[in-house]
Amino acid sequence: MFHLATLRLGNQLSLLKSKISPPIQKEKQPSQLLYTNSQLWALLVPLMIEQFLDSFMGMADTMMVSRVGSTAISAVSLTDSINTLIIQIFIALAAGGTIVCAQYLGQKDTRKAHDAAQQLVLTVLAMSVACSALCILFRRQLLSFVFGAVTSEVMRDSLAYFSITALSYPFFALFQVGGAVYRACGNSRFPMAIGVISNLANIAGNAVLIFILHYGVVGAAVSTLASRILAMFWVLLCLRKDKQEITIRDYYKMRPHPEMIKRVLYVGIPAGVENGMFQFGKLAIQSSVSTLGTTAIAANAMASLFENIDGVAGIGIGIGLMTVIGTCVGAGRRDQAKYYFLKLAFYAQIAITLSCLAMFALGHPAIAAAGMEPDAAKLCFRMLVIITICKPLLWVPSFIPPYGFRAAGDVNFSMIVSSLSMWFCRVALTIFLIRVMHVGIVAVWIGMFTDWGVRGIIYVIRFLSGKWLNFHLA
């Protein structure tokens, strides 16, 4: 009797489950998960390390240039705001290639994954060369338009630095493509290794060209160019080998396939617009921050450095999520896409919380080591307290879902939401609080966390609705 009652209860629960979450479509039901825990960590850990080392190397690069003088660091920091905007577009395009390739690999269609990788190379090469040429030809007009009137010394160094770093766009973009192909195959360790070695080469080049040969900003730019050339040739040469699922060779035989290019751009362009809006928004906020005085500017710069570092592990998990979700969707396993979405979001929550606590613990020593003035140090630590409280609560719902949405083909939703939220919540609110309400530098963080909160609520609703799974890329 007990066995019969248990059987009936089991049947009722199964029926209830089918009513609560009906299948979106008939899907193949493999008997096991597509990724084991060890496979997930093998993918995620190198990505987190790569993001951290990139951030650390960027800090070291900036510190080395700052030793040249205020004119040099001003020129580099101003020019890098344009460089960052442009390279974020190429990172987004490479991410689009990761997703398309991962979906084809999920379908076990290696040939189409190979074709998608080739079209990604052609597309990114053409766009990066065109962008590099335009930036070099119109470098003076672009710098003057973005930054207005600067001293002749800063403009001179900016022009020299921009001319050389713009040459590196195609090399940087093609390295991102190579890394994207490896990540689509589940191998994030190899592009991490190349990135680390190229960053070390950049620092070594800076040491020689800046401190020994005294080339100043020109030396810093040449070192950046050389390190990106090294990374690109290394990754593309290794992609010729047959030991990975996707190979890229015979470049002279490549021909454009408009349909495949369209699929890559379908993901890459919205992600590029999203990243571009974020960078434009930061520039708009910076114009208001510059009115608050050197103490506030210094405190905000240091606090922003802390905030960037304690987010790198979460960003690495988000990048890995694109490969995982893309593979699940390509394999027709939307149930597993939801499962891994939540699992990696949980991992990201742990990573962000621990990172924020670590940065808070290191706050006082780091601020003291930086030699900040007492007022700036006090203000910086106050903002660090706010970051430590708010970021673990708001970051994951605001930033992790777009990675998963894009990987499933839901690319326009996160672009629209993040762009509107950025401009109406962060930029408009921050400028209003600074210029009208005279709140001070804390307004930057109020606007940012308001932006995160609004986006997070909308993204959670989108995830629960399941609409993000009603798309098809590959």
C-alpha positions in Angstrom: 0.0 0.0 0.0 2.8 2.4 0.9 4.6 1.6 -2.4 1.4 2.3 -4.4 0.8 5.6 -2.6 4.4 6.6 -3.2 4.1 5.7 -6.9 0.9 7.8 -7.2 2.6 10.8 -5.5 5.5 10.5 -7.8 3.2 10.6 -10.8 1.4 13.6 -9.5 4.7 15.5 -8.9 5.9 14.7 -12.4 2.6 16.0 -13.8 2.9 19.2 -11.8 6.5 19.7 -12.9 5.5 19.4 -16.5 2.7 22.0 -16.0 5.0 24.4 -14.3 7.8 24.3 -16.8 6.5 23.0 -20.1 9.2 22.3 -22.8 9.8 25.2 -25.2 10.2 22.6 -28.0 11.1 19.0 -28.4 14.6 18.6 -27.4 17.1 15.8 -27.3 17.6 14.6 -23.8 21.1 13.3 -23.2 21.6 11.3 -20.0 24.3 13.4 -18.5 25.4 17.0 -18.0 27.4 18.6 -20.8 30.0 19.9 -18.3 31.4 18.3 -15.2 32.6 20.5 -12.3 36.2 19.9 -13.2 35.6 20.9 -16.8 33.8 24.1 -15.6 36.7 25.1 -13.3 39.2 24.2 -16.0 37.4 26.8 -18.2 36.7 29.4 -15.6 39.9 29.6 -13.5 42.2 30.6 -16.4 39.7 33.3 -17.4 39.6 34.7 -13.9 43.4 34.7 -13.7 43.7 36.3 -17.2 41.3 39.1 -16.2 43.2 39.8 -12.9 46.6 39.8 -14.6 45.4 42.0 -17.4 44.1 44.5 -14.8 47.4 44.2 -12.8 49.6 44.6 -15.9 47.5 47.7 -16.9 48.2 49.2 -13.5 51.9 48.5 -13.8 52.0 49.9 -17.3 50.4 53.2 -16.2 52.7 53.5 -13.2 55.8 53.1 -15.4 54.5 55.8 -17.8 53.7 58.1 -14.9 57.4 58.2 -14.0 58.1 60.1 -17.2 56.1 63.1 -15.9 52.6 64.6 -15.7 52.5 65.5 -19.4 53.2 61.9 -20.4 50.6 60.4 -18.1 48.0 62.9 -19.1 48.6 62.1 -22.8 48.4 58.4 -22.2 45.4 58.5 -20.0 43.5 60.7 -22.4 44.4 58.7 -25.5 43.7 55.4 -23.8 40.1 56.4 -23.1 39.7 56.4 -27.0 41.7 53.2 -27.3 39.6 51.5 -24.7 36.4 52.4 -26.5 37.7 51.0 -29.8 39.2 47.8 -28.4 36.0 47.0 -26.5 34.2 46.9 -29.9 36.7 44.2 -31.1 36.4 42.3 -27.9 32.6 42.3 -28.5 33.0 41.0 -32.0 35.3 38.2 -30.8 32.7 37.3 -28.2 30.1 37.0 -31.0 32.4 34.6 -32.7 32.8 32.6 -29.5 29.1 32.2 -29.2 28.4 31.2 -32.8 31.3 28.7 -32.7 30.2 27.3 -29.4 26.7 26.7 -30.6 27.9 24.8 -33.7 30.2 22.7 -31.5 27.2 22.0 -29.3 25.5 20.7 -32.5 28.6 18.6 -33.2 28.9 20.5 -36.5 32.7 21.1 -36.6 32.7 22.2 -40.3 30.3 25.1 -39.6 32.3 26.0 -36.5 35.4 26.1 -38.7 33.6 28.3 -41.3 32.4 30.7 -38.6 35.9 31.1 -37.2 37.2 31.9 -40.7 34.5 34.5 -41.3 35.3 36.0 -37.9 38.9 36.4 -39.0 38.0 38.1 -42.2 35.4 40.4 -40.6 37.5 41.5 -37.7 40.6 42.0 -40.0 38.7 44.3 -42.4 37.1 46.3 -39.7 40.3 46.7 -37.6 42.4 47.8 -40.5 39.8 50.3 -41.6 39.5 51.6 -38.0 43.3 51.9 -37.6 43.6 53.8 -40.9 40.9 56.3 -40.0 42.2 56.9 -36.5 45.7 57.6 -37.9 44.5 59.8 -40.7 42.2 61.9 -38.5 44.1 61.6 -35.2 44.4 65.3 -34.5 40.8 66.1 -35.3 39.6 63.1 -33.2 41.7 64.1 -30.1 40.7 67.7 -30.4 37.0 66.8 -30.7 37.0 64.5 -27.7 39.2 66.5 -25.3 38.9 70.1 -26.5 41.8 72.4 -25.7 44.8 70.8 -24.0 48.3 72.1 -23.7 50.6 71.8 -26.8 52.9 69.4 -24.9 50.0 67.1 -24.0 48.7 67.2 -27.6 52.1 66.5 -29.0 52.5 63.4 -26.8 48.9 62.3 -27.4 49.4 62.4 -31.2 52.6 60.4 -31.0 51.1 57.8 -28.6 47.8 57.5 -30.6 49.5 57.1 -33.9 51.5 54.1 -32.8 48.8 52.4 -30.6 46.3 52.8 -33.5 48.6 50.7 -35.6 48.1 47.9 -33.1 44.3 47.6 -33.5 44.5 44.8 -36.2 47.0 42.8 -34.1 44.9 43.1 -30.9 41.7 42.3 -32.7 43.1 39.1 -34.3 44.5 38.0 -31.0 41.0 38.4 -29.6 39.7 36.2 -32.4 42.2 33.5 -31.8 41.4 33.5 -28.0 37.7 33.4 -28.8 38.2 30.3 -30.9 40.1 28.5 -28.2 37.5 29.5 -25.6 34.7 28.2 -27.8 36.5 24.9 -27.8 36.6 25.0 -24.0 40.4 25.8 -23.8 40.8 29.1 -21.9 44.2 28.2 -20.5 46.2 28.7 -23.7 45.0 32.2 -24.6 45.6 33.1 -20.9 49.2 32.0 -21.1 49.8 34.0 -24.3 48.1 37.1 -22.7 50.3 36.8 -19.6 53.5 36.5 -21.6 52.6 39.3 -24.0 51.8 41.6 -21.0 55.2 40.7 -19.4 56.8 41.5 -22.7 55.1 44.9 -22.7 56.3 45.7 -19.3 59.9 44.6 -20.2 59.7 46.7 -23.3 58.5 49.7 -21.3 61.5 49.3 -18.9 63.9 49.3 -21.8 62.4 52.0 -24.0 61.2 54.4 -21.2 63.9 54.1 -18.5 67.0 53.1 -20.5 66.5 54.6 -24.0 64.3 57.5 -22.7 61.8 57.4 -25.5 58.9 58.5 -23.2 55.4 57.9 -24.5 56.7 56.8 -27.9 58.6 54.0 -26.1 55.4 53.0 -24.2 53.4 52.9 -27.5 56.0 50.9 -29.4 56.2 48.4 -26.5 52.4 48.0 -26.6 52.5 47.5 -30.4 55.3 44.9 -30.2 53.5 42.9 -27.5 50.3 42.8 -29.5 52.1 41.6 -32.6 53.7 38.8 -30.6 50.4 37.7 -29.2 48.6 37.7 -32.5 51.2 35.7 -34.4 51.6 33.2 -31.6 47.9 32.4 -31.3 47.2 32.3 -35.1 50.2 30.0 -35.7 49.0 27.6 -33.0 45.5 27.6 -34.5 47.0 25.9 -37.6 47.6 22.7 -35.7 45.1 19.8 -35.8 45.0 19.1 -32.1 42.1 21.4 -31.4 38.5 21.1 -32.7 38.7 24.3 -34.8 41.7 25.1 -37.0 42.4 28.2 -39.0 44.8 28.0 -41.9 45.1 28.7 -45.7 44.2 32.4 -45.2 44.6 33.1 -48.9 41.7 30.7 -49.6 39.3 32.4 -47.4 36.3 34.0 -49.0 33.5 36.1 -47.5 30.3 34.2 -46.7 27.6 36.9 -46.1 25.3 34.6 -44.1 27.9 33.4 -41.7 29.2 37.0 -41.3 25.7 38.1 -40.5 25.4 35.6 -37.7 28.7 36.7 -36.1 27.7 40.4 -36.4 24.2 39.7 -35.1 25.9 39.0 -31.7 29.0 41.2 -32.0 27.4 44.5 -33.1 24.9 44.8 -30.2 27.6 43.8 -27.7 29.9 46.4 -29.3 27.2 49.1 -29.0 26.6 48.2 -25.4 30.3 48.4 -24.6 30.6 51.7 -26.5 27.7 53.3 -24.7 29.3 52.3 -21.4 32.6 54.1 -22.4 30.8 57.2 -23.7 28.9 57.4 -20.5 32.1 57.3 -18.5 33.5 60.1 -20.6 30.3 62.1 -20.0 30.5 61.6 -16.2 34.2 62.5 -16.2 33.4 66.0 -17.4 31.4 66.6 -14.3 33.9 64.9 -12.0 36.6 67.2 -13.3 34.7 70.2 -11.7 35.0 68.8 -8.1 38.7 69.5 -7.5 41.9 67.5 -7.3 41.1 65.8 -3.9 37.8 64.4 -5.2 39.3 63.4 -8.5 42.2 61.5 -6.8 39.9 59.8 -4.3 37.5 58.7 -7.1 40.4 57.4 -9.2 41.7 55.3 -6.4 38.3 54.0 -5.5 37.6 53.1 -9.1 40.8 51.1 -9.1 39.6 49.1 -6.2 36.2 48.6 -7.8 37.8 47.4 -11.1 40.1 44.9 -9.4 37.3 43.3 -7.2 35.2 42.7 -10.3 37.7 40.9 -12.5 36.9 37.4 -11.2 33.2 37.9 -11.9 34.0 39.1 -15.5 36.0 36.0 -16.1 33.1 33.8 -15.0 30.8 35.8 -17.3 33.1 35.2 -20.3 33.1 31.5 -19.5 29.3 31.5 -19.3 29.1 32.5 -22.9 30.9 29.3 -24.0 28.8 27.1 -21.6 25.4 28.6 -22.6 26.3 28.6 -26.3 27.2 24.9 -26.2 24.1 24.0 -24.3 21.8 25.9 -26.7 23.6 24.5 -29.7 23.1 21.0 -28.3 19.4 21.7 -27.8 19.7 21.4 -24.0 17.9 24.5 -22.9 17.2 22.9 -19.5 21.0 22.7 -18.9 21.4 26.3 -20.2 19.2 27.4 -17.3 21.0 25.1 -14.8 24.5 26.4 -15.8 23.2 30.0 -15.9 22.2 29.8 -12.2 25.3 27.7 -11.2 27.8 30.1 -12.7 25.9 33.1 -11.3 26.3 31.5 -7.9 30.0 31.1 -8.5 30.2 34.8 -9.6 28.4 35.8 -6.4 30.9 34.0 -4.3 33.8 35.5 -6.3 32.5 39.1 -6.1 31.8 38.9 -2.4 35.3 37.5 -1.5 37.0 40.0 -3.8 35.2 42.9 -2.2 36.1 41.7 1.3 39.7 41.3 0.2 39.9 44.8 -1.3 38.3 46.2 1.8 40.9 44.5 4.0 43.7 45.9 1.8 42.1 49.3 1.6 44.0 51.1 4.3 47.5 49.7 3.4 47.0 50.3 -0.3 45.8 53.9 0.3 48.7 54.6 2.6 51.2 53.0 0.1 49.8 55.3 -2.6 50.8 58.3 -0.6 47.4 60.1 -0.9 46.8 63.3 1.0 44.8 62.8 4.2 41.5 64.3 2.9 41.7 62.3 -0.3 42.6 59.1 1.6 39.6 59.6 4.0 37.2 60.2 1.1 38.6 57.2 -0.8 38.1 54.9 2.1 34.5 56.2 2.6 33.8 55.2 -1.0 35.4 51.8 -0.5 33.0 51.1 2.3 30.1 51.9 0.0 31.5 49.7 -2.7 32.0 46.8 -0.2 28.4 47.0 0.9 26.6 47.6 -2.4 28.7 45.6 -5.0 28.0 42.1 -3.6 24.3 42.9 -3.6 24.0 44.4 -7.1 26.8 43.3 -9.4 25.8 39.7 -10.3 22.2 40.4 -11.3 23.4 43.5 -13.3 26.3 42.0 -15.2 26.1 38.2 -15.4 22.8 37.8 -17.2 23.8 39.7 -20.4 26.6 37.1 -21.0 24.1 34.3 -20.9 21.4 36.2 -22.9 23.9 36.9 -25.7 25.1 33.3 -25.8 21.5 32.1 -26.3 21.0 34.7 -29.1 19.0 37.2 -27.1 21.4 40.1 -28.0 19.2 43.2 -28.5 17.5 43.1 -25.1 20.6 43.6 -22.9 21.9 46.2 -25.3 18.7 48.3 -25.1 18.3 47.9 -21.3 21.9 48.6 -20.4 22.2 51.6 -22.8 19.0 53.2 -21.5 19.9 52.5 -17.9 23.4 53.8 -18.3 22.3 57.2 -19.7 19.1 57.8 -17.7 20.1 56.3 -14.3 23.9 56.6 -14.1 24.9 59.5 -16.4 21.8 61.8 -15.9 21.5 61.1 -12.2 25.2 61.6 -11.5 25.4 64.9 -13.4 22.2 66.1 -11.7 23.5 65.2 -8.2 26.9 66.9 -8.9 25.9 70.0 -10.8 22.5 70.8 -9.3 22.4 69.1 -5.8 26.1 69.5 -5.2 26.4 66.1 -3.6 30.1 65.7 -4.4 32.0 62.8 -5.7 29.8 60.2 -3.9 27.2 61.1 -6.6 29.3 59.0 -9.1 28.7 55.9 -6.9 25.0 56.7 -6.2 24.4 56.9 -10.0 26.4 53.7 -10.7 24.6 51.6 -8.1 21.2 52.9 -9.1 22.0 51.9 -12.7 23.1 48.4 -11.5 19.9 48.0 -9.4 17.5 48.9 -12.2 19.3 46.7 -14.7 19.5 43.8 -12.2 15.7 43.8 -11.6 14.9 43.9 -15.3 17.4 41.1 -16.1 16.1 38.8 -13.4 12.6 39.3 -14.7 13.9 38.4 -18.2 15.6 35.3 -17.0 12.5 34.0 -15.1 10.3 34.6 -18.1 12.4 32.2 -20.3 12.1 34.5 -23.3 15.9 34.7 -23.7 15.8 31.0 -24.8 13.4 31.7 -27.7 16.2 32.6 -30.2 18.3 30.8 -32.7 21.8 31.6 -34.0 23.5 28.6 -35.4 
